[in-house]
């Protein structure tokens, strides 16, 4: 039976509107920052807690798993408890878990509280945009989507920068403690100002569907997070988990298609635009998270940049994205086809990936990276809102919320898939390039001999013996080969994502959009 008793939204004005906006967008950015803030602190955590790097990786994995599980359930849980109660409780859960993460005395205690933190954080992300679009009147909904979209792009980018600064200048615990004052203020503001919109759902709760979702999607996320570290299907753990995950997903799909009151209504996928929008959301997530994965590793690992320098260069492009998201929402309201805007966005992102492939060299500087980042920011600004518009075009009622929730989940899942696949691609390309370059180092090669003996003479001039100088020269040449191989491989990683976006782009032309149709963006949550 259809949900009933939906409280009609009333829009806010003045200071109250902006207090709600600041509260929910801060919570969303805080959650997205925490998806990547730990990445730069794994060695410090491992050393402090006496854990291996592999064990410490579960601190990242557990958060990602709980995030991806809770997001598709958020609409359902929000209906049961009411949006105000659910959002405020999620802020409290996230804040308390953040404190307990920082205070953890063992690695597995930290992993557990990161999982709990991810449950609260995923709910914040999925609920924040709903609250925003209910706060702004329809003629200002473009502002809400622009603000939210900027947070979507900036959050994962700021994570490593903030994490690096706090870890270097304080301790790893502060990457969690920094959430506490923000969480306390957000708890007060959300309880005081967020409306208690609630839907009374009739029928039994689909507990079995929730269980299958946890097994299927949670298992898939774990496979993606741990696959490369465990050598994929050469590992019995990954093979077994992949089978369990596949069975869970199949059972979930069958269950949700048959049950009367599904926790996630998959029937919305019968709509062509929803399927196309889902594929584009997946690719968009890959582009966002892989760019955050590749860019810092390259400029910090090969160019010697620090975390602050890395973050400052990317901030202007993130602000550009936010401004363009508001513009695109306005264009959609005026009847501009989302197909045109999505096409422009993806072409720009593809351009960024290809340009970066050619510019990613050991001698590149700030300006070599600045303009490609601006192209990236321009492209992202033309994707988030128009993809939502394309995906939601022609949908009504509960189908709007279902399709939008699916889009949020797939964007995060796309990030996980993108990082896993790109990491594997870069690792294997590194092995290939290193083998090719090492084959050129031979006693029969005049160039390598000249280089080798030049290094030997240089080391001897510092007082090293002939044997020591030869060993150091061989190590230096091998190190140079490894560095060059890594640079080429990471550059190809950008190209790889560009090609994936190229393959997805033609789907835009198969979407059905009525000429001059205005998309209702008030449901893009």
Secondary structure as GFF3:
##gff-version 3
##sequence-region A 1 525
A	DSSP	alpha_helix	14	36	.	.	.	ID=ss1
A	DSSP	three_ten_helix	37	41	.	.	.	ID=ss2
A	DSSP	alpha_helix	42	49	.	.	.	ID=ss3
A	DSSP	alpha_helix	53	71	.	.	.	ID=ss4
A	DSSP	alpha_helix	74	81	.	.	.	ID=ss5
A	DSSP	alpha_helix	83	102	.	.	.	ID=ss6
A	DSSP	alpha_helix	107	135	.	.	.	ID=ss7
A	DSSP	three_ten_helix	138	140	.	.	.	ID=ss8
A	DSSP	alpha_helix	141	169	.	.	.	ID=ss9
A	DSSP	alpha_helix	174	193	.	.	.	ID=ss10
A	DSSP	alpha_helix	207	226	.	.	.	ID=ss11
A	DSSP	three_ten_helix	232	234	.	.	.	ID=ss12
A	DSSP	alpha_helix	236	258	.	.	.	ID=ss13
A	DSSP	three_ten_helix	266	270	.	.	.	ID=ss14
A	DSSP	alpha_helix	272	301	.	.	.	ID=ss15
A	DSSP	alpha_helix	307	333	.	.	.	ID=ss16
A	DSSP	alpha_helix	338	359	.	.	.	ID=ss17
A	DSSP	alpha_helix	366	381	.	.	.	ID=ss18
A	DSSP	alpha_helix	384	392	.	.	.	ID=ss19
A	DSSP	alpha_helix	398	438	.	.	.	ID=ss20
A	DSSP	alpha_helix	446	460	.	.	.	ID=ss21
A	DSSP	alpha_helix	466	505	.	.	.	ID=ss22
A	DSSP	three_ten_helix	506	510	.	.	.	ID=ss23
A	DSSP	three_ten_helix	521	523	.	.	.	ID=ss24
###
